[in-house]
C-alpha cells in the first residue's frame, strides 16, 4: 500500500502517502479507492499529485476526482470541551 493510515480518534484518520521522488520532481497518490476502502475510508475514486522541476520553469498540478462525496476534516480546539482531544502521538492537524 502506498499509504499509512493512523487512527487519531474522534473519527479522524491521519493519511501518510508514499512519495516517489526523482530528479524531475515527485509523484504521489493522494487517494486510491481500493486502499481507502481497505482502511474503511469510502467514496472517493482517486486523487494524484505531481510536481516538476524541469525547465523552462517548474510547475505543479493537482488532479482530483470524486464520486458521492468529498474529503473533509474536523477539529475541536476548545480545551474546555469534553470532546477536545490531543492525539497521543502529538500530531498537529
Secondary structure, 3 states (H helix, E strand, C coil): CCEEEEEEECCEEEEEECEEEECCEEEEEEEEHHHHHHCCCCCCCEEEEEEECCCCCCEEEEEEECCCCCCCCCCCCCCCCCCCCCCCCCCCC
